Amino acid sequence: MDRLSEEYRKLRENCPAHVLLYQVGTFYKIMFDDAHKLAVVLGLKLFVTGEAASPVPVCGFPKSGLDKYIGKLVRAGYSVAVWNQVKSEDGTVRREAGEVIRCSKAI
């Protein structure tokens, strides 16, 4: 499993009752079992990344569509946690919690 997948899993553990939108460059991604469930809800294509021995299901959308997809998730009853990508002055990239939108339905 690559670094991004590992980081996603760790962040996901911190917010188990929320859909995790994980920014990677100019896209927000959803991975693993969440990707299977939410690709249908959001009307997104599901694809697989990673190595053949440990494939990672992924779906995602452009950063510009964040409000649209959060709206779809909230209307479907999901709570959403957004993790934004932040680049420091030395060029390193990290993720930090953005907004959390709470609803009554757990994933």
Secondary structure as UniProt FT lines:
FT   HELIX           3..14
FT   TURN            16..17
FT   STRAND          19..24
FT   TURN            25..26
FT   STRAND          27..31
FT   HELIX           32..42
FT   STRAND          47..51
FT   TURN            52..53
FT   STRAND          54..62
FT   HELIX           63..65
FT   HELIX           66..75
FT   TURN            76..77
FT   STRAND          80..87
FT   TURN            89..90
FT   STRAND          93..101
//
